[in-house]
Amino acid sequence: MCTDIVTLERRSRMMSRVKGKNTKPEMIVRSLCHQMGLRFRLHRRDLPGTPDLVFPKHNLCIFVHGCFWH
């Protein structure tokens, strides 16, 4: 079994600094979609999983996972 080398409080502070929105990979995808003329909504909380990009016209959602955990 692996044990953590930092305290729970320190781990909590470290993880709270991890961004969930407007990450660099997400901004790249948003820029490319916008350049292609696609219109979208961001972070729709009324949809399951809170997708990063929602294209209502096309009935499409995109989740951008750019961190090393995914």
C-alpha positions as CSV (number, residue, x, y, z in Angstrom):
1,M,0.0,0.0,0.0
2,C,1.3,3.5,-0.9
3,T,1.3,6.2,1.7
4,D,1.2,9.9,0.9
5,I,4.3,12.0,1.9
6,V,2.3,15.2,2.5
7,T,-0.3,16.0,5.1
8,L,-4.0,16.0,4.3
9,E,-4.2,19.8,4.7
10,R,-1.2,20.4,2.3
11,R,-2.6,17.9,-0.2
12,S,-6.0,19.8,-0.1
13,R,-4.3,23.1,-0.7
14,M,-2.3,21.7,-3.6
15,M,-5.3,20.1,-5.3
16,S,-7.4,23.2,-4.8
17,R,-5.0,25.1,-7.1
18,V,-5.6,22.7,-10.0
19,K,-7.7,24.6,-12.6
20,G,-10.9,23.1,-13.8
21,K,-11.8,25.7,-16.4
22,N,-10.0,27.7,-19.1
23,T,-7.0,25.4,-19.2
24,K,-4.4,25.8,-21.9
25,P,-5.6,22.7,-23.9
26,E,-9.2,24.0,-23.6
27,M,-8.3,27.4,-24.8
28,I,-6.6,25.9,-27.9
29,V,-9.7,23.9,-28.8
30,R,-11.9,26.9,-28.2
31,S,-9.7,29.0,-30.5
32,L,-9.7,26.4,-33.2
33,C,-13.5,26.0,-33.1
34,H,-14.0,29.8,-33.2
35,Q,-11.7,30.1,-36.2
36,M,-13.7,27.5,-38.0
37,G,-16.8,29.6,-37.4
38,L,-18.4,27.3,-34.9
39,R,-20.4,28.9,-32.1
40,F,-20.6,27.3,-28.7
41,R,-21.5,27.8,-25.0
42,L,-19.1,27.2,-22.2
43,H,-19.4,25.0,-19.1
44,R,-23.1,24.3,-19.1
45,R,-23.9,23.3,-15.6
46,D,-27.4,22.1,-16.5
47,L,-25.8,19.2,-18.5
48,P,-24.4,16.0,-16.9
49,G,-20.6,16.4,-16.3
50,T,-20.5,20.1,-17.1
51,P,-19.1,19.8,-20.6
52,D,-16.4,22.3,-21.6
53,L,-17.9,23.2,-25.0
54,V,-21.5,22.8,-26.0
55,F,-22.7,23.3,-29.6
56,P,-26.5,23.6,-29.3
57,K,-27.0,23.9,-33.0
58,H,-25.3,20.5,-33.6
59,N,-26.5,18.9,-30.4
60,L,-22.9,18.2,-29.5
61,C,-20.7,18.4,-26.4
62,I,-16.9,18.3,-26.0
63,F,-15.0,17.6,-22.8
64,V,-11.3,18.7,-23.0
65,H,-9.1,16.7,-20.6
66,G,-5.6,18.1,-20.9
67,C,-4.1,17.2,-17.5
68,F,-1.9,14.2,-17.0
69,W,-4.5,12.4,-14.8
70,H,-6.7,11.8,-17.9
